[in-house]
Amino acid sequence: MAGHSKWANIQHRKGRQDAKRGKIFTKLIKEITVAARLSGGDVSMNPRLRAAVAEAKEENMPADNITRAIKKGTGELEGVNYEEIRYEGYGINGAAIIIDCLTDNKQRAVMDVRHALSKHGGNLGTDGSVVFMFKHCGSLIYEPGTDEDKVMEIALEAGAEDIVVDEEDGSIEVITPPNDFMAIKEAMEAAGLKAVVAEVIMKPNMETIFTGDDAVKMQKILDMLDDLDDVQDVYTSAVIED
């Protein structure tokens, strides 16, 4: 992994996300609606909803949009009934991929996911085929130059599981239990530590670096999956090098 920079990869990923900002609101509205439907519309009592609302506010979503999405989830307003589905598959050279969907049409979702995988050399797997290669956790990433001692002190006191410093670039990642993610994120922010990336993810236990033609093919698979309307999140063991 010589020369591999977590920070460079994060910046690359954020750049791709920024280019697709039109889809971000749609994803967030779906997530808020489902979170409210599953555990109620009280943000203080629903960690998943609190995380979704916080992300929506960071993306400057209007408050009225957030309120409507919550009310659709709780049944106060009529809305689409989305179903959560997870697909597992493989990309180039067997790289593991998890695709999380929120859909109102399971048949359409699986057909689109299968097509996106197979079009560029991947394939759909069975339930459980790759999920064991990932850890469900919260991830808070701080840019190079952030006070490492302060991050460690506040994060561990707040209940973080681990702090990982990237030796190549100096970025810092705080790993949290998924249910404690928002509480730890808020504790870090109260101490003046704002993460550049903050999300609950499926984190790969091992990463595979892709370069050259394989990197191009793998990126096409990930982009095609991410562009699907039913897809909320895509996680992979692949790291694409420029």
N, C-alpha and C positions, 0 to 999 in steps of 0.2 A: 504493500500500500504506500510505497514511497511516493511522496509528492501529493498524496491525496489530502485534500483540505475539506473538512466538514463545512467550514464557513463558506467556502467557494460554492459548494454544492447547495447550501441553504440559499445563498443569494441567487443562484441560478433558478432554483425552484420558485422562490418568491417572484422573480421576474416573470416566469411563465404564468404564475397565478395572477399577477397584476394585469397581464395581457388578456386575461379571461374574466375580468371583473364583472362583466354582464351576467355571468352565471352565479356569482357569489351570493347575491341577494336571494335568488331562487333556492339555493342549497340551504341557506340560513333559515329562510321561512319554513322550509320542510322540517328542518331539525327542531326549530322552536315548536312547531305544531305537534310533532311526534312526542317530544319531551313533555309537553303539557298534557297530551292525551294519556301518556303512560303514568305520570306521577303527579299530575295536578298543576295548576297555574300559579301557585305561590313560589316565587323565585327563591325566597329564603329557605323553603323546605324541599327544593328540588335542585340538586347540584347540577344535573345535566342541563336543565332549563337555564340555570344561572350562568353556566358556561356559554350556552348558545346566545343568550341575551347580551352578555358581555362582549362576545365576538361581534355580534350585530352592531352594537354601539361603536366598537372600534372601527367598523367599516362604514360608519356614519349612516346606518339605516334609520329612516324616520321613526320616531316613537310610535306613531299611529300604525305603521306596518307591523311592528313588534307586538303591539296590543292586539291587533286583529289576528295575527298568527296564534297567539296564546288562546284567544277566545275560540278560534276554530278547533284548536286541540282539545279544549275543555267542553266543547259542544255548545257554547253560547252563541256561536255563529256557525252557519253551515259551511262545510269544507270537504276537501277530498280526504278519503281514508287511506293514508299511506301505510305500506307494510315494509318492515325491515327485513332485508334478505342479505345474506353474506355468501359470496361466491369465492372459490379458491381456484387458483390456476398457476400456470407456468409460462414464463417468457422465454427469451433467448437463453440457450445453454441451461435450461431448467431453473432459471431464477424464479423464486417464489413470489406470488402476487396474491393479495387479498383485496377483493372488491366489495365494498359495503354500499348497498343500494337502499333507497327509499322509493317505493314504486306503488302505483295503483294498478299495475298490470304485470304480474309475475312472468307470464309467457313472453311478453315483449322484452322485459329486462334480461331474461336468460338468453334469448336469441341475440340481442344486441351485444351482450358481454361475450358470448361464444364467438360471434363474428369478429369483434374487435381483437380478441386474442389470436384467432386462427389466421386472420388476414396477414399478419406480419410474423408468423412463425411460432406463436404460442399455442397453448391449448387449455381448455377448461378441465379442472380436476374434480375429484369427489370431495364431499364434506369431510374435513379433518385431514386432508392430504398435505396441507402446508401450514395450517394455523399453529401447530405445535412449534414451528420455527420462529414464532413471534411472541413478544411479551406485551400484554395489555397494560399500559401505564400512561401517566402524564409526563409531558416533556416541556421543559422551559429552557430556552436557549438564549444565552447572553453573548453579546458581541465581544470580539477580542479587545483586551484592554480593561474589561470590567474587573473590579476589585475581587480577586479570587477568595481572599480570606473572608471578606464580608458576605459573599455569596454562600460560602460553606457554613458560616456561623448562622445566618438567618435561615437557610434552607434546612439544616439539620435540626435546629430548634423548632421549626415549623412542622417537622415530621417527614422530610424527604427521605427517599430510600437510598439515593446515591447521587454523587456529584462527579461528573466526568469532564476533565479538561483535555481538549484536543491538543496534543503535543505539536502538531504541524502548524496550527494557526492561533492557538490561544483562546478559542471560543470555549464557553463553559455550558454544559448541559446538566440541568437538575432533573432527576428522575423521581416521580412521585407515584404513590398508589393512586389509581384512577379516581376513587371516590374522594380523595383528599386534595385533588388537583386545584380546585378553585380556592380552597382555604390557604394552601401554600402559595399560590400565585398572588393572592391578596396580601399575604404577609410579606412577600418579597417586594411588592409594589409599595406597601406602607413604609418599607425601609429604603425606598428610593431606587429599587432595582427593577427596571422594566425589561421584560424579555422581548426579544425581537420576534421569536416564534414561541407560541404558547398553545398547546393542544393536547388532547387525550388521543393517543395513537396506538397502533399495533407496531411495536418496535422490533425489527428483525434481530435475532440473536447473533447472526453472522451476516456480513455484507459481502457482495461480490462486485468488484470494480469492472466497469465496462468501458472500453475505448474503441475507437475506429468504427468499422462497419457494424459490429455487434451493438455498440452504443447507439448508433443511429436507429437500428431496427428496434432495439428495446425501448427507446424514447418514443418511437411511433406507436408502439403498443400502449404505453402509458398515456400518451396524449389522446389516443382514440378512446380509451376507456374513460378518461377524465372528461371528455367532451360529451359523453352520453348523458341524456337528461335524467335518467334514473340513478346515476352513480353519484354518491355523496363523497366517498373517500376511496383512494387507492393507496395501498401500502405494498412495498416491495423490498426484497433483499438486495436488489440491484442499485448500485450507485453509478450514475452516468458521469463520466469524465469528459470535459470539453476537449 
